[in-house]
Amino acid sequence: MRKYFFILIALLFTTLANAQVLDSITIALPQFSDTISKLNNAKGWLLQNNGEWVSAHNKIPNDKTVIPSKSEEYKFGKENFSSIELKLIEFKKKSYALMIVKSIDGYYEFPTLKSNWKTRKLASYYVFEKDKLRNLIPDISMMGKPFSVSLDVYCSGIINLDKEKLSIENIVSENIIKTNQGINKNTSNLIFSIYLVKKDEDEKVLFKLYRTYSKKALYEYYLQPNIQKDLFSKYYYEADFDDFNDFITNCLNSKETFRKQSFSQTKAKETEEFKSNYNALKDQLKTFNTTYEDLKVDTTNFYAPVKISKFADTVAATSFIKSDKNSKKGSGHITTKVTIIDMDSLNKANQKAILMQADSTTKIQIKKDSIHNDTVSKTNFQPIINSATTNSDKLILRVQIAGAPDSNSEALYRQKFGIAEKIYIIPNGNMYKYAVGEFDNFEDANNHKKQITNDFGVNGAFLIAIKDGKLISLNEAKSLLK
């Protein structure tokens, strides 16, 4: 009789744990508004080397004295945007603003020959506290006094709209949740520079956007009062005062409209897959069953099953966001692979890595009393950093283009230099080397370094050598080649 009593308690706690998971998932979902305001009409100005100013619609034109107007590179300008959009996000009782800058980019597939020009549509996004928008309102009292504002970005990213199948909201949601859990670390910030002027009796707003690193020591330069006018001495965007003012204030004043909107009322077609995965997950959790032996309820600790609830929430919060192409239609269940892991035998860093790699096709089951620790090595997790040990038994020469204290800056360097080839991220102590190319001789490696410097403007690029997965000196590499 006593045995059945304990089984009944176990099943009761299982039901409560499932309910807690469902509630926590619902609360943890970031909720988006529709696009509240949009800026899609501005004039870009550039001071050429010959002293003349040139302009173009929604782009900073290239210098005709440097790049011929017939060149493919000239078309998209020094930078451009098709629209700058603002949305609101509510997440864990906090209000955030989402700024999306849509643009068109281009590159040569064969840069040395300058042939086979390709274009792509990009969307750079920035999530920051909504109240930061108040600092961007162009005040008449600031006429003739330029200023810059740090938006203190919470998370950000760059999306290739031509290749990415998920919606922008879906990608941003995943980034927000992982940043909140400490899985992702934001390394970028956005500086918004504004200059209110009078031009032909009309009030105009000049503005610039600077994507920088998140460390204050690296972006505070743009905030210094004595350099504000210099920031607008070479190029800037120009918009009508009313257009720019409405762009900011409409988003600030839309709180009431946003609160009435819920996820289930969102009309955008691109969220259908998001909702489908969410509903499938709910069905899976409802049908979740376990036995007394599997659950191993410790009756001395009345709240023991809550540990399962927290773990399930961590996996579920990231699983339903990603598309599960292996889901069976009509069944309401997600096809999963089960991996049994002894979490107690792992340190906190390994536990975090395992949770970070879990996706919608992986179901992790905790086994507290497992004796064998080799089960972790059998999991099919992909590395976060590009391997530096490809053909590790051979000597490899690469061209280093940058170094950073983090491993999340690939998109930043790819956008900065316009490099389309594969970028390798190589750990080196507390730093990470960003490099391109793979060569087995110095002649080819040096030629590629010259190409990177000349075609992409990567000043300071240099060669690095890798042997047996470790960085070695160039002198040692030369002796090995001899």
HELIX and SHEET records of a PDB file:
HELIX    1   1 ARG A    2  ALA A   28  1                                  27    
HELIX    2   2 GLU A   72  TYR A   74  5                                   3    
HELIX    3   3 LYS A  130  LEU A  136  5                                   7    
HELIX    4   4 ILE A  140  MET A  142  5                                   3    
HELIX    5   5 ILE A  168  GLN A  181  1                                  14    
HELIX    6   6 LYS A  216  TYR A  219  1                                   4    
HELIX    7   7 GLU A  220  LEU A  223  5                                   4    
HELIX    8   8 PRO A  225  ILE A  227  5                                   3    
HELIX    9   9 ASP A  230  PHE A  232  5                                   3    
HELIX   10  10 PHE A  241  LEU A  252  1                                  12    
HELIX   11  11 LYS A  255  ARG A  259  1                                   5    
HELIX   12  12 PHE A  263  GLN A  265  5                                   3    
HELIX   13  13 LYS A  269  THR A  271  5                                   3    
HELIX   14  14 GLU A  272  LYS A  286  1                                  15    
HELIX   15  15 TYR A  292  LEU A  295  1                                   4    
HELIX   16  16 VAL A  306  SER A  319  1                                  14    
HELIX   17  17 MET A  343  SER A  345  5                                   3    
HELIX   18  18 LYS A  348  GLN A  357  1                                  10    
HELIX   19  19 VAL A  376  LYS A  378  5                                   3    
HELIX   20  20 GLU A  410  PHE A  417  1                                   8    
HELIX   21  21 PHE A  442  PHE A  456  1                                  15    
HELIX   22  22 LEU A  474  LEU A  481  1                                   8    
SHEET    1   A 3 GLN A  31  PHE A  32  0                                        
SHEET    2   A 3 SER A  83  PHE A  91 -1                                        
SHEET    3   A 3 SER A  37  LEU A  39 -1                                        
SHEET    1   B 5 GLN A  31  PHE A  32  0                                        
SHEET    2   B 5 SER A  83  PHE A  91 -1                                        
SHEET    3   B 5 LYS A  94  PHE A 110 -1                                        
SHEET    4   B 5 SER A 115  GLU A 129 -1                                        
SHEET    5   B 5 CYS A 155  ASN A 160 -1                                        
SHEET    1   C 6 TRP A  53  HIS A  57  0                                        
SHEET    2   C 6 LYS A  43  LEU A  47 -1                                        
SHEET    3   C 6 TYR A 235  ASP A 240 -1                                        
SHEET    4   C 6 ASP A 202  TYR A 213 -1                                        
SHEET    5   C 6 SER A 188  LYS A 199 -1                                        
SHEET    6   C 6 PHE A 147  SER A 150 -1                                        
SHEET    1   D 2 LYS A  59  ILE A  60  0                                        
SHEET    2   D 2 GLU A  79  ASN A  80 -1                                        
SHEET    1   E 2 LYS A 337  ILE A 341  0                                        
SHEET    2   E 2 THR A 362  ILE A 366  1                                        
SHEET    1   F 5 ILE A 423  ASN A 428  0                                        
SHEET    2   F 5 MET A 431  PHE A 439 -1                                        
SHEET    3   F 5 LEU A 395  ALA A 404 -1                                        
SHEET    4   F 5 PHE A 462  LYS A 467 -1                                        
SHEET    5   F 5 LYS A 470  ILE A 472 -1                                        
END                                                                             
